[in-house]
Amino acid sequence: MNPDFTKSMIWLHTHSGLVLGWLLFVIFFTGSLSYFNPEISQWMKPELVNVTSTENVINHSLKKLHQVTVNSDMWRINLPNERTQHWSLQWRNGSERHVLSLGANFDQVIKPRDTYGGNFFRKFHYSLQLRDYGGRYIVGFSAMFMLVAVFSGIFTHRRLFSNFFTLRLGKLLTTLTDFHALAGLITIPYIIMVCSSGIMIYAIMYLPFSADHFAGGQRNLSRALSPGLEVIDKNAPSQLPLSDFTVVQNKIEQHWQGQNQIRRITFEQPFSREGRIIVDRVKNLTLSKQSERLVFSSNDGKPLQGYAQASNAAQVRRIFFGLHEAQFADIGLRWLLFLLGLLTSALIASGLIIWLNKRLLRVKQPQLGHFVVERLNIAVIGGLPLATVAFFLSNRLLPQLLEGRAIMEVQVFFLTWMVCVLVSLFRPAKKAWVDLLLASAFGCYLLPIIDLYQDSQRMKDAILEVNLVYLTFALFILLMGFVFMKLACWLRAKDAA
């Protein structure tokens, strides 16, 4: 191989990973958590009860909606499924939106605590809390850099495959180098899939001039590629919506075979003669982001003309979207993707640490650039897990009826992260690493204790009802506490040696 080409690839791999490495770590870490968005949200709302039976749920929902709403613009029934076990109703009156959570007893109304739940990590993953300030552009640009780093890394680590079974546990730098090569080889297909699909999701947004040229803007191009339903005339005569869903249910069963095929039911303009019902199928039967939909009249349940066939480009984009979010995946595949996401985060973290340590070995006196990289490593790689643990702790410790509670949880997350930045600046580097890892371990151990102290019945009910979401979350948090503790002890031992 041409030596100049190899040197160019080494330079490209090093700097493409370094320039946006910390940002990529944040994106992959929060994206990994997003694979369990519904499960995290359910754990963060412990007041919710599991609704395992869907028998007569729809008719009871319609009865409740008829009782609590008058002339609403929209009704929505979110049915319980194997991931959330959460039954909720939504309706909209103009700009006012309302949500009602129901329990296993059909007359039981539940008021869960206010929280963004796992959706916070999902939105932070693709927007960095900067949606109105170009956050999605930054994330897309970072994904492109990650692909460059991956392909250049294949040339950089020329003995990647021959060293697959090599992991030397001696010196810190040697261990990290072997781990980096091993993790890189394992995660290559995953990184290519998740980065390319993430870019394809917002392809129209990343090519705005093409959208302006061909369709007069991004929205018009999206409508042309994915036609929607006709707009309902809001001045149409009034008519009461269905109160018995059986007639619609029978028609649905003719199209969709099997039990529990309905994910969501939406009534658009339910009190209008032209109102309609949109029934969404469960997503675990398709790779596409958009599941199958059927359309009926909201007055008599007669089938209406459905959605027009989307263009091939739109269908391809939906498949990339579905691959990226993996809502089709069963529990085993979601765990695999989650672990691959964490391993990719560790790959990025190890690369940043290797870059710093190798350059510190070459210089007698560290420069300002070395100091900046070292402190960013500590603040981001050590600080983000601690901020995440603090986010979960705030969910349990903040008063349940506190106004603006969901925003307060997010503020705790960022305030904790800011404290980590200060620790990285004012503590010696090795001590700062150990401090943050020990704090993360302590928070992980503290979380189940607080849960038991606040309401021990939660754990009892979870065991009796075999609530796998609650039990798995608790066990995983304890496992992560053990991992953080072992890492802190390992680093402390290396420091002492």
C-alpha positions as CSV (number, residue, x, y, z in Angstrom):
1,M,0.0,0.0,0.0
2,N,1.3,3.5,-0.8
3,P,3.0,4.9,2.4
4,D,1.7,8.4,1.6
5,F,-1.9,7.1,1.3
6,T,-1.6,5.3,4.6
7,K,-0.2,8.4,6.3
8,S,-3.1,10.4,4.9
9,M,-5.6,7.9,6.2
10,I,-4.0,7.9,9.7
11,W,-4.1,11.7,9.7
12,L,-7.7,11.7,8.5
13,H,-8.8,9.1,11.0
14,T,-7.1,10.9,13.9
15,H,-8.4,14.3,13.2
16,S,-11.9,13.3,12.0
17,G,-12.3,11.5,15.4
18,L,-10.7,14.2,17.4
19,V,-12.5,17.3,16.1
20,L,-16.0,16.0,16.8
21,G,-15.2,13.0,19.1
22,W,-16.9,14.5,22.2
23,L,-20.0,15.4,20.3
24,L,-20.1,11.9,18.8
25,F,-19.8,10.3,22.2
26,V,-22.8,12.3,23.4
27,I,-24.9,11.4,20.3
28,F,-24.2,7.7,20.5
29,F,-24.6,7.5,24.3
30,T,-28.0,9.2,24.3
31,G,-29.0,7.3,21.1
32,S,-28.3,4.0,22.8
33,L,-30.7,5.0,25.6
34,S,-33.3,5.9,23.0
35,Y,-33.6,2.2,22.0
36,F,-35.5,1.8,25.3
37,N,-37.4,5.1,25.2
38,P,-40.9,3.6,26.1
39,E,-39.4,1.5,28.9
40,I,-37.5,4.4,30.4
41,S,-40.6,6.6,30.2
42,Q,-42.6,3.9,32.0
43,W,-40.1,3.5,34.8
44,M,-40.0,7.3,35.3
45,K,-43.8,7.3,35.8
46,P,-44.2,4.7,38.5
47,E,-47.7,5.8,39.2
48,L,-48.8,4.1,36.0
49,V,-50.1,0.5,36.4
50,N,-49.7,-2.3,33.9
51,V,-52.8,-2.8,31.6
52,T,-52.3,-6.2,30.2
53,S,-55.8,-6.9,28.9
54,T,-57.1,-5.0,25.8
55,E,-60.6,-6.5,25.9
56,N,-63.2,-3.8,25.6
57,V,-60.5,-1.1,26.0
58,I,-61.5,0.8,22.9
59,N,-65.2,1.0,23.7
60,H,-64.4,2.1,27.3
61,S,-62.1,4.7,25.8
62,L,-64.9,6.0,23.6
63,K,-67.3,6.1,26.5
64,K,-64.7,8.2,28.5
65,L,-64.1,10.5,25.6
66,H,-67.8,11.1,25.1
67,Q,-68.0,12.0,28.8
68,V,-65.0,14.4,29.0
69,T,-65.0,16.2,25.7
70,V,-67.4,18.4,23.7
71,N,-66.8,19.4,20.1
72,S,-63.1,18.4,20.2
73,D,-60.9,18.7,17.1
74,M,-59.2,15.4,17.7
75,W,-59.4,12.3,19.8
76,R,-56.6,9.7,20.2
77,I,-56.6,6.4,21.9
78,N,-53.1,4.9,22.7
79,L,-53.6,1.2,23.4
80,P,-51.3,-0.7,25.8
81,N,-48.7,-2.9,24.3
82,E,-45.9,-5.3,25.4
83,R,-43.4,-2.4,25.7
84,T,-45.4,0.3,27.6
85,Q,-48.5,-1.4,29.1
86,H,-49.8,2.1,29.2
87,W,-53.4,3.1,28.2
88,S,-54.0,6.8,27.6
89,L,-56.4,9.1,25.9
90,Q,-55.7,12.4,24.2
91,W,-57.9,15.1,22.9
92,R,-57.5,18.6,21.5
93,N,-59.7,21.7,21.6
94,G,-58.1,24.3,19.4
95,S,-54.7,24.9,20.9
96,E,-55.5,23.1,24.2
97,R,-54.2,19.6,24.5
98,H,-55.3,17.1,27.2
99,V,-54.0,13.7,28.2
100,L,-55.7,11.2,30.4
101,S,-54.0,8.0,31.7
102,L,-56.2,5.1,32.7
103,G,-55.6,2.0,34.8
104,A,-56.6,-1.6,34.7
105,N,-59.9,-0.6,36.3
106,F,-61.7,1.2,33.6
107,D,-62.9,3.9,36.0
108,Q,-59.5,4.5,37.4
109,V,-57.9,7.8,36.3
110,I,-54.1,8.0,37.0
111,K,-52.1,11.2,37.3
112,P,-48.5,10.3,36.7
113,R,-45.7,12.7,37.6
114,D,-44.7,15.3,35.0
115,T,-41.6,14.1,33.2
116,Y,-40.1,13.9,29.7
117,G,-39.0,10.4,30.4
118,G,-37.0,8.6,27.8
119,N,-38.1,11.0,25.2
120,F,-35.6,13.5,26.6
121,F,-32.7,11.3,25.4
122,R,-34.3,10.7,22.0
123,K,-34.7,14.4,21.3
124,F,-31.3,15.2,22.7
125,H,-29.8,12.5,20.5
126,Y,-30.9,14.2,17.2
127,S,-31.2,17.8,18.2
128,L,-28.8,18.4,21.2
129,Q,-31.5,20.6,22.7
130,L,-30.8,23.0,19.8
131,R,-33.6,22.2,17.5
132,D,-34.3,25.9,16.7
133,Y,-30.5,26.6,16.4
134,G,-29.4,24.0,13.9
135,G,-29.0,21.1,16.2
136,R,-30.1,18.6,13.6
137,Y,-27.6,20.0,11.1
138,I,-24.8,19.6,13.7
139,V,-25.8,16.0,14.3
140,G,-26.0,15.2,10.6
141,F,-22.6,16.7,10.0
142,S,-21.2,14.7,12.9
143,A,-22.6,11.5,11.4
144,M,-20.8,12.2,8.2
145,F,-17.5,12.7,10.2
146,M,-18.1,9.4,11.9
147,L,-18.4,7.6,8.6
148,V,-15.1,9.2,7.5
149,A,-13.5,8.1,10.8
150,V,-14.7,4.5,10.3
151,F,-13.5,4.0,6.8
152,S,-10.2,5.8,7.4
153,G,-9.8,3.7,10.6
154,I,-9.9,0.5,8.5
155,F,-6.8,1.7,6.7
156,T,-5.2,3.1,9.9
157,H,-5.5,-0.2,11.9
158,R,-4.0,-2.4,9.2
159,R,-3.8,-5.4,11.5
160,L,-7.4,-5.0,12.6
161,F,-8.5,-8.6,11.8
162,S,-5.2,-10.3,12.8
163,N,-5.4,-8.6,16.3
164,F,-9.0,-9.4,16.8
165,F,-8.2,-11.8,19.8
166,T,-5.6,-9.6,21.3
167,L,-6.4,-7.7,24.5
168,R,-3.4,-7.0,26.7
169,L,-4.3,-6.0,30.2
170,G,-1.0,-4.5,31.2
171,K,-0.4,-0.8,30.8
172,L,-3.4,1.5,30.4
173,L,-2.4,2.7,26.9
174,T,-1.8,-0.8,25.6
175,T,-5.1,-2.0,27.0
176,L,-7.0,0.9,25.5
177,T,-5.3,0.5,22.1
178,D,-6.2,-3.2,21.9
179,F,-9.8,-2.5,23.1
180,H,-10.2,0.4,20.6
181,A,-9.2,-1.9,17.7
182,L,-11.4,-4.8,18.9
183,A,-14.5,-2.5,19.5
184,G,-13.9,-0.9,16.1
185,L,-14.0,-4.2,14.3
186,I,-17.2,-5.3,16.1
187,T,-19.1,-2.1,15.6
188,I,-18.2,-1.3,11.9
189,P,-21.5,-2.7,10.5
190,Y,-23.6,-1.0,13.3
191,I,-21.9,2.4,12.8
192,I,-22.3,2.3,9.0
193,M,-26.0,1.4,9.4
194,V,-26.9,3.9,12.1
195,C,-24.9,6.8,10.6
196,S,-26.1,6.4,7.0
197,S,-29.7,5.9,8.1
198,G,-29.5,8.9,10.3
199,I,-28.3,11.0,7.4
200,M,-31.0,9.7,5.1
201,I,-33.8,10.6,7.6
202,Y,-33.0,14.3,7.1
203,A,-31.8,14.1,3.5
204,I,-34.3,16.7,2.4
205,M,-33.3,19.1,5.1
206,Y,-29.6,18.7,4.3
207,L,-30.2,19.5,0.6
208,P,-32.6,22.5,1.0
209,F,-31.6,24.0,-2.4
210,S,-32.8,20.9,-4.3
211,A,-36.1,21.0,-2.4
212,D,-36.5,24.7,-3.2
213,H,-35.7,24.1,-6.9
214,F,-37.9,21.1,-7.5
215,A,-40.9,21.6,-5.2
216,G,-40.8,25.1,-3.8
217,G,-39.6,24.1,-0.3
218,Q,-39.0,21.2,2.0
219,R,-42.6,21.0,3.2
220,N,-44.0,20.9,-0.4
221,L,-41.5,18.2,-1.4
222,S,-42.4,16.1,1.6
223,R,-46.1,16.4,0.7
224,A,-45.4,15.5,-2.9
225,L,-43.4,12.4,-1.9
226,S,-45.8,11.3,0.9
227,P,-49.4,12.5,0.0
228,G,-51.7,12.8,3.0
229,L,-55.5,12.8,3.3
230,E,-57.8,15.5,2.2
231,V,-58.4,18.4,4.6
232,I,-61.7,18.1,6.5
233,D,-64.1,21.0,6.0
234,K,-64.5,22.4,9.5
235,N,-67.8,24.0,8.5
236,A,-69.4,20.7,7.7
237,P,-72.6,19.8,9.6
238,S,-72.2,18.3,13.1
239,Q,-72.8,14.7,13.9
240,L,-71.9,12.6,16.9
241,P,-69.1,10.1,16.6
242,L,-69.3,6.3,17.1
243,S,-69.8,5.0,20.6
244,D,-69.4,1.3,19.7
245,F,-66.2,0.4,17.8
246,T,-67.3,-3.2,17.1
247,V,-68.4,-2.4,13.5
248,V,-64.9,-0.9,12.7
249,Q,-63.2,-3.7,14.6
250,N,-64.8,-6.4,12.4
251,K,-63.6,-4.6,9.2
252,I,-60.1,-4.3,10.6
253,E,-59.9,-8.0,11.4
254,Q,-60.6,-8.7,7.7
255,H,-57.5,-6.8,6.7
256,W,-55.1,-7.5,9.6
257,Q,-54.9,-11.1,10.9
258,G,-53.9,-11.8,14.4
259,Q,-54.5,-10.5,17.9
260,N,-53.7,-7.0,19.2
261,Q,-52.9,-5.5,15.8
262,I,-54.0,-2.0,16.6
263,R,-51.5,0.5,18.0
264,R,-53.3,3.7,18.0
265,I,-56.7,5.1,17.0
266,T,-57.1,8.8,15.9
267,F,-60.4,10.6,15.4
268,E,-60.0,13.7,13.2
269,Q,-62.9,16.2,13.7
270,P,-65.0,13.5,15.5
271,F,-68.1,15.7,15.9
272,S,-68.2,16.6,12.1
273,R,-70.2,14.7,9.5
274,E,-67.0,14.4,7.5
275,G,-64.9,13.2,10.5
276,R,-62.7,10.2,10.1
277,I,-61.0,7.5,12.0
278,I,-57.3,6.6,11.3
279,V,-56.2,3.2,12.7
280,D,-52.5,2.6,13.0
281,R,-51.2,-1.0,13.0
282,V,-48.4,-2.2,15.4
283,K,-44.9,-1.5,14.1
284,N,-43.2,-4.8,14.9
285,L,-44.3,-6.2,11.5
286,T,-42.5,-3.7,9.3
287,L,-39.0,-2.1,8.9
288,S,-40.7,1.1,7.9
289,K,-41.2,4.0,10.3
290,Q,-44.7,4.3,9.0
291,S,-47.0,1.3,9.8
292,E,-50.1,0.3,7.9
293,R,-53.1,2.6,8.3
294,L,-56.8,2.1,7.6
295,V,-59.4,5.0,7.4
296,F,-63.0,4.9,8.4
297,S,-65.9,7.4,8.9
298,S,-66.1,8.5,12.5
299,N,-69.9,8.5,12.3
300,D,-70.9,5.1,10.9
301,G,-67.6,3.3,10.6
302,K,-67.7,2.9,6.8
303,P,-64.4,2.4,5.1
304,L,-63.0,5.6,3.4
305,Q,-60.3,6.1,0.8
306,G,-57.0,5.6,2.6
307,Y,-53.6,7.2,2.1
308,A,-52.2,7.4,-1.5
309,Q,-49.2,5.2,-2.2
310,A,-46.1,7.0,-1.1
311,S,-43.3,7.5,-3.7
312,N,-40.4,5.1,-3.8
313,A,-38.1,7.8,-2.3
314,A,-40.4,8.3,0.6
315,Q,-40.7,4.5,1.3
316,V,-36.9,4.2,1.2
317,R,-36.6,7.1,3.7
318,R,-39.2,5.5,6.0
319,I,-37.2,2.2,6.0
320,F,-34.0,4.0,6.9
321,F,-36.0,5.8,9.6
322,G,-37.3,2.5,10.9
323,L,-33.8,0.9,10.8
324,H,-32.5,3.9,12.8
325,E,-35.1,3.8,15.6
326,A,-35.5,-0.1,15.5
327,Q,-39.2,0.1,16.6
328,F,-39.7,-3.2,14.8
329,A,-37.1,-5.0,16.9
330,D,-38.0,-7.6,19.5
331,I,-36.4,-7.5,23.0
332,G,-33.3,-9.5,22.0
333,L,-32.5,-7.3,19.0
334,R,-33.1,-4.1,21.0
335,W,-30.6,-5.2,23.7
336,L,-28.1,-6.1,21.0
337,L,-28.4,-2.6,19.4
338,F,-28.3,-1.0,22.8
339,L,-25.0,-2.8,23.7
340,L,-23.5,-2.0,20.3
341,G,-24.4,1.7,20.9
342,L,-22.7,1.6,24.2
343,L,-19.7,-0.2,22.7
344,T,-19.5,2.5,20.0
345,S,-19.5,5.2,22.7
346,A,-16.6,3.3,24.4
347,L,-14.8,3.1,21.1
348,I,-15.0,6.9,20.7
349,A,-14.0,7.5,24.3
350,S,-11.0,5.2,24.1
351,G,-9.9,6.8,20.8
352,L,-9.9,10.3,22.5
353,I,-7.9,9.0,25.5
354,I,-5.4,7.2,23.3
355,W,-4.8,10.3,21.2
356,L,-4.0,12.3,24.4
357,N,-1.8,9.7,26.1
358,K,0.3,9.1,23.0
359,R,1.0,12.8,22.5
360,L,1.8,13.3,26.2
361,L,4.5,10.6,25.8
362,R,6.1,12.6,23.0
363,V,6.4,15.9,24.8
364,K,8.3,17.0,27.9
365,Q,5.9,19.8,28.8
366,P,2.1,19.5,28.0
367,Q,0.7,22.3,25.9
368,L,-2.6,24.2,26.2
369,G,-4.1,21.9,23.5
370,H,-3.3,18.8,25.6
371,F,-4.9,20.4,28.7
372,V,-8.1,21.2,26.7
373,V,-8.4,17.7,25.3
374,E,-7.7,16.1,28.7
375,R,-10.4,18.2,30.5
376,L,-12.9,17.7,27.7
377,N,-12.4,13.9,28.0
378,I,-13.1,14.0,31.7
379,A,-16.1,16.4,31.5
380,V,-17.8,14.6,28.6
381,I,-16.8,10.9,29.0
382,G,-16.9,11.0,32.8
383,G,-19.6,13.6,33.2
384,L,-22.4,12.5,30.8
385,P,-23.1,9.2,32.6
386,L,-23.2,11.0,36.0
387,A,-25.6,13.6,34.6
388,T,-27.8,10.8,33.3
389,V,-27.8,9.2,36.8
390,A,-28.7,12.6,38.3
391,F,-31.5,12.9,35.8
392,F,-33.0,9.6,37.0
393,L,-32.4,10.5,40.7
394,S,-34.2,13.9,40.2
395,N,-37.2,11.9,38.8
396,R,-37.5,10.3,42.2
397,L,-36.4,13.1,44.5
398,L,-38.3,16.1,43.1
399,P,-41.7,16.7,44.6
400,Q,-44.4,15.0,42.6
401,L,-46.7,18.0,42.3
402,L,-43.9,20.5,41.6
403,E,-44.8,22.9,38.9
404,G,-42.6,22.6,35.8
405,R,-41.3,19.4,37.2
406,A,-40.2,17.9,33.8
407,I,-38.1,21.0,33.0
408,M,-36.5,20.8,36.5
409,E,-35.3,17.3,35.7
410,V,-33.6,18.5,32.5
411,Q,-32.1,21.4,34.5
412,V,-30.7,18.9,37.0
413,F,-29.2,17.0,34.1
414,F,-27.3,20.0,32.8
415,L,-26.4,21.5,36.2
416,T,-24.8,18.2,37.1
417,W,-22.9,18.1,33.8
418,M,-21.7,21.7,34.5
419,V,-20.4,20.6,37.9
420,C,-18.5,17.8,36.1
421,V,-16.9,20.4,33.9
422,L,-15.8,22.3,37.0
423,V,-14.4,19.1,38.6
424,S,-12.5,18.4,35.4
425,L,-11.0,21.9,35.5
426,F,-10.0,22.2,39.2
427,R,-9.1,18.6,40.2
428,P,-6.0,16.7,39.1
429,A,-6.9,14.7,36.0
430,K,-6.6,11.1,37.5
431,K,-8.4,12.1,40.7
432,A,-11.2,13.8,38.6
433,W,-11.7,10.6,36.6
434,V,-12.0,8.5,39.8
435,D,-14.2,11.1,41.5
436,L,-16.8,11.1,38.7
437,L,-16.8,7.3,38.3
438,L,-17.3,6.9,42.0
439,A,-20.1,9.5,42.0
440,S,-21.8,7.7,39.1
441,A,-21.5,4.3,41.0
442,F,-22.9,5.9,44.2
443,G,-25.8,7.3,42.3
444,C,-26.6,4.0,40.6
445,Y,-26.6,2.2,44.0
446,L,-28.6,5.0,45.6
447,L,-31.4,4.9,43.0
448,P,-33.0,1.5,44.0
449,I,-32.6,2.3,47.7
450,I,-34.5,5.6,47.2
451,D,-37.2,3.7,45.3
452,L,-37.6,1.1,48.1
453,Y,-37.6,3.8,50.7
454,Q,-40.3,5.9,49.0
455,D,-42.6,3.1,48.2
456,S,-41.5,-0.5,48.9
457,Q,-44.8,-1.7,47.4
458,R,-43.5,-0.9,43.9
459,M,-40.9,-3.6,44.1
460,K,-43.4,-6.1,45.6
461,D,-45.9,-5.3,42.8
462,A,-43.2,-5.6,40.1
463,I,-42.2,-9.0,41.4
464,L,-45.8,-10.3,41.7
465,E,-46.9,-8.9,38.3
466,V,-43.6,-9.9,36.7
467,N,-43.1,-6.2,35.6
468,L,-40.0,-6.8,33.5
469,V,-39.5,-3.1,32.7
470,Y,-39.2,-2.1,36.3
471,L,-37.1,-5.1,37.4
472,T,-34.8,-5.0,34.4
473,F,-34.2,-1.3,34.9
474,A,-33.3,-1.8,38.6
475,L,-30.9,-4.7,37.8
476,F,-29.2,-2.8,35.0
477,I,-28.7,0.3,37.1
478,L,-27.0,-1.9,39.8
479,L,-24.9,-3.5,37.2
480,M,-23.7,-0.2,35.8
481,G,-22.9,0.9,39.4
482,F,-20.7,-2.2,39.7
483,V,-19.0,-1.3,36.3
484,F,-18.3,2.3,37.4
485,M,-17.0,1.1,40.7
486,K,-14.6,-1.4,39.1
487,L,-13.4,1.2,36.6
488,A,-12.7,3.7,39.4
489,C,-10.8,1.1,41.4
490,W,-8.8,0.0,38.3
491,L,-7.8,3.6,37.6
492,R,-6.9,4.2,41.2
493,A,-4.7,1.1,41.2
494,K,-3.0,2.2,38.0
495,D,-2.4,5.6,39.5
496,A,-0.8,4.1,42.6
497,A,1.4,1.8,40.5
